[in-house]
Amino acid sequence: MARRAAPQNPVPGLFAPPPRRAIHDPNESALSRFIREEILAPEKISGNISIVTGVAVFAAGVFSVRMWGDILVPA
């Protein structure tokens, strides 16, 4: 069997970690860094919106059952 050779021009950095944001403020607190990197980051917005939607639907369900739960139970 013939042996395959490696590609002639492999892509350097194929498995490199994703680039980080270039903002490095030494006076930034841990909370503001967390908010910037985890909550307001553009690549994480869709997941954060999904979490907020789920929490809002749950809270609306709890609120509606507390307000109008007696209507649901037959007397």
C-alpha positions as CSV (number, residue, x, y, z in Angstrom):
1,M,0.0,0.0,0.0
2,A,1.1,3.5,-0.8
3,R,1.6,5.8,2.1
4,R,-0.1,9.2,2.1
5,A,2.0,12.3,2.5
6,A,1.1,15.2,4.7
7,P,-0.5,18.2,2.9
8,Q,2.0,20.5,1.3
9,N,0.7,23.7,2.9
10,P,-0.9,22.9,6.2
11,V,-2.9,25.7,7.7
12,P,-0.9,27.1,10.7
13,G,-2.9,27.6,13.8
14,L,-5.7,25.2,12.8
15,F,-6.3,24.3,16.4
16,A,-5.5,27.6,17.9
17,P,-7.8,29.0,20.6
18,P,-10.3,31.7,19.5
19,P,-8.9,35.2,19.6
20,R,-9.6,37.1,22.8
21,R,-10.8,40.6,23.0
22,A,-8.0,43.1,23.0
23,I,-9.3,45.2,25.9
24,H,-7.0,44.7,28.9
25,D,-7.6,47.3,31.5
26,P,-5.6,46.7,34.7
27,N,-8.1,48.8,36.7
28,E,-11.1,46.8,35.6
29,S,-12.9,44.9,38.4
30,A,-13.7,41.2,38.1
31,L,-17.4,41.9,38.0
32,S,-17.1,44.3,35.0
33,R,-14.8,41.9,33.2
34,F,-17.3,39.1,33.7
35,I,-20.1,41.3,32.4
36,R,-18.1,42.3,29.4
37,E,-16.8,38.8,28.5
38,E,-19.8,36.6,29.4
39,I,-22.9,38.7,29.2
40,L,-22.3,41.4,26.6
41,A,-20.0,39.4,24.3
42,P,-21.5,39.2,20.8
43,E,-20.7,35.5,20.5
44,K,-22.7,34.7,23.6
45,I,-25.8,37.0,23.1
46,S,-28.0,34.2,21.6
47,G,-27.4,31.9,24.6
48,N,-28.0,34.8,27.0
49,I,-31.3,35.7,25.3
50,S,-32.4,32.1,25.5
51,I,-31.7,32.0,29.2
52,V,-33.6,35.3,29.8
53,T,-36.5,34.0,27.8
54,G,-36.7,30.8,29.8
55,V,-36.6,32.7,33.1
56,A,-39.2,35.2,32.0
57,V,-41.6,32.4,30.9
58,F,-41.1,30.6,34.2
59,A,-41.7,33.8,36.2
60,A,-44.8,34.6,34.2
61,G,-46.1,31.1,34.8
62,V,-45.6,31.3,38.5
63,F,-47.2,34.8,38.6
64,S,-50.2,33.7,36.6
65,V,-50.8,30.6,38.8
66,R,-50.5,32.7,41.9
67,M,-52.9,35.3,40.6
68,W,-55.5,33.1,38.8
69,G,-54.8,29.6,40.1
70,D,-58.2,29.4,41.8
71,I,-59.9,29.5,38.4
72,L,-58.0,26.4,37.3
73,V,-59.2,24.3,40.3
74,P,-62.8,23.1,40.0
75,A,-64.8,23.9,43.2
